[in-house]
């Protein structure tokens, strides 16, 4: 089963992602902040990481930077999920080593396909 780690502090956003992705047979893990997200990523080595850029403790950019420094994490796609304007979000996401960006509010009709496309691009 494919495992997705969502690092997101907003409970409603976590629930929405879970409800949209669970029917597609993904195993979802959740972290409420950057520090626990990094720890959970190291422990579980998920197939994909969805990270909010505006976390309460450590911002998403720092989370991505930390994860990219860990050899075991370098092949895992990391996707920024943010409410920032799309142009700024993509620029920031690329600058910090994300594989892409999905803007909030997520489109529940296209979100599963977007997630699947990032999983297909996994680095070996």
N, C-alpha and C positions, 0 to 999 in steps of 0.2 A: 504494500500500500504506500502511496506517495504521501509524504509528510510535509506540511506547510507550517512554518512558524510565523505567527502574526504578532508583531511588537506594536501594540496600540493601547493607549491609556483610556480611550473613550469606550465605555461599556456598550453603548448602542452600536458603534461601528464594529466592535468585535462580534456582537451577535449577528449583525447583518452579514458580515463576511462568512461566518459559520453557517448561517442558514442558506446562503447562496452556494457555498462550495461543498458542504457535506453530501448533498445528493449526487455529487460527481465522484464519490468514493475517495475523497481526500481525508487524511487524518490531520486534524488541526490542533496545533499547540498555541498557547497564548502566553504572552508576557505583558505586564502592565506598564513596564518602564524599560529604559535602555539597559540598565545594569543587569536586571534579571533576564532580559532578552539575550544579551551576549552570553550569559552563563548557560541559558537553556539551549542556545545554538551550539555551543561547544559540547554540551552533554548529549544532545539528541542528533546532531548533524542532519538537519532537515534537508529536503530536496529543494526547497524554495523558502526564502524569507521575505515577508511583506513588512516593511517598516514605516511607521508614521514618522514624519520629519519633526513634528512638534511634540516631543515627549517631555514629561515633567522633570526628570532628573538629568539625563544626558540627552542632548538633541540627536535626532536621527542621523545627521551627518557624522557625528562622532561615533555613533554605534557602527555605521558602515565602515568608517576608517579603522576602527578597532578590529572588526571582523575580517577585513581585507588583509590585515597584518598576520592573521593566523593561517598557516599553510593549509590546514584541513578545511578551511572555509573558502578558499580562493576559487574553487570550482562551483560553489553554490550560488545560483542566481539570487541577487538581492534587488527587490523592487521597492522604490519609494511610493508610498501611498499618502497623498497630501492634498490639502485644500488650497495650496498656493496656486496662483495663476499658472496655466499649463506651460507657458514659455519659461517662466522662472523656475518652475518645478523641474522641468527636464534639464535645464542648465545646471542647477544645483545637484540633481541626481547624478548626472554624468561626471561632474567635477569631483564628487566624493566616491565614485566607484560603483554606483548602482548600475544594474543592467537595464533599467528602464524606470518608468514612472507611470502611475495610474492616479488620476485626479479624483478627488472627492467632490461631491458625492459620487460613489461608484454607480455605474450603470449596471443594474442587476442582470440585464439581458446580455451584455457583452463581457461582463467580468469573468465568468468561467473560461471563455475562449481566450481572453487576455492572459489569464493565469496559465492556461495550457500552453500558450505560445512561449512564455518564459521558461516553462519546464522543458520544452522541446529544445531550447537553446542552451541547456546545461553544458557547462564546460567539462570535458572529460579529464 
